[in-house]
């Protein structure tokens, strides 16, 4: 019985990791192309490649997107 409970706990842990909690981004008046451009710039800056116009500081992807005017939309309101 304890082995079964251990296996069940592992299965639930693995299944929980597969649940998507993806967020969407919103910026008034922005298009899909605007999103892609800003997303790419934030990813380049985060990875330290290319000239993104962002200061070379440690920051988060979310913070970069917010500085560009994007807001996260919670999964419940999608």
Secondary structure, DSSP 8 states (H G I E B T S, - for coil): -HHHHHHHHHHHHHHHHTS----EEE-TT--HHHHHHHHHHHHHHHHT-S--SS-SS---HHHHHHHTT-EEE-GGG-
